[in-house]
Amino acid sequence: MPKSRMRKKEKPFVSEAVAHAASLPEESPKWLAPLMVAGFIVGLLWIVVFYISSTKYPIPHIGAWNMVVGFGFVAFGFSLATRWR
């Protein structure tokens, strides 16, 4: 049985603007990684101080909301971690 001929397919036209738009991602800013790590560490220390001080510190009058503040710092660190390349 003879082999069928292969058809040459035309490549679709891609403009130069679109072809160059998908360049490599940019590098992260220099301040991003230190600020991200600082958010993690401050949040962790905030929660540890809250537990060690028997819920009296870092801010005495807000009580268990100190946990929310500590996790807020950690969440801030995670939000910056999503932008890190």
C-alpha positions in Angstrom: 0.0 0.0 0.0 1.6 3.4 -1.0 2.1 6.0 1.7 0.0 9.1 1.4 1.7 12.4 0.9 2.2 14.7 3.9 0.5 18.0 3.5 2.5 21.1 4.5 0.5 23.1 7.0 0.9 26.9 7.0 2.0 28.4 10.3 -0.5 30.9 11.7 0.6 34.5 11.5 1.7 36.0 14.8 2.5 39.6 15.0 5.8 40.8 16.4 4.1 42.6 19.3 2.4 39.4 20.5 5.5 37.2 19.9 7.7 39.5 22.1 5.1 40.0 24.8 5.7 36.7 26.4 9.2 37.5 27.6 10.8 36.1 30.7 9.3 37.2 34.1 11.1 40.0 35.8 13.2 39.5 38.8 11.8 40.3 42.2 12.5 43.7 43.8 15.4 43.7 46.3 13.1 44.7 49.2 10.6 41.9 48.7 12.4 38.9 50.2 13.6 40.8 53.4 10.1 42.2 54.0 8.5 38.8 53.4 10.8 37.1 55.9 10.3 40.0 58.4 6.5 39.5 58.2 6.9 35.8 59.0 9.3 36.4 61.9 7.4 39.3 63.4 4.1 37.3 63.3 5.8 34.3 64.8 7.4 36.3 67.6 4.1 38.2 68.2 2.3 34.9 68.8 5.1 33.4 70.9 5.2 36.4 73.1 1.4 36.3 73.5 1.6 32.7 74.7 4.6 33.0 76.9 3.2 36.1 78.7 0.0 34.2 79.5 -2.0 36.4 77.1 -0.9 39.7 78.7 1.4 41.1 76.1 2.3 42.4 73.4 -0.9 44.6 73.6 -2.5 44.0 77.0 -6.1 45.3 76.5 -7.0 43.5 73.3 -6.7 40.0 74.7 -7.0 37.2 72.2 -7.1 39.7 69.3 -3.3 39.5 69.6 -3.5 36.2 67.8 -5.2 38.0 64.9 -2.5 40.6 64.8 0.2 37.9 64.8 -1.5 35.9 62.0 -2.0 39.2 60.1 1.8 39.6 59.9 2.2 36.0 58.8 -0.5 36.5 56.2 1.2 39.6 55.0 4.4 37.5 54.6 2.5 34.9 52.6 0.9 37.6 50.3 4.4 38.8 49.5 5.6 35.3 49.0 3.2 34.9 46.1 5.0 37.7 44.2 8.5 36.4 44.8 10.3 35.0 41.7 
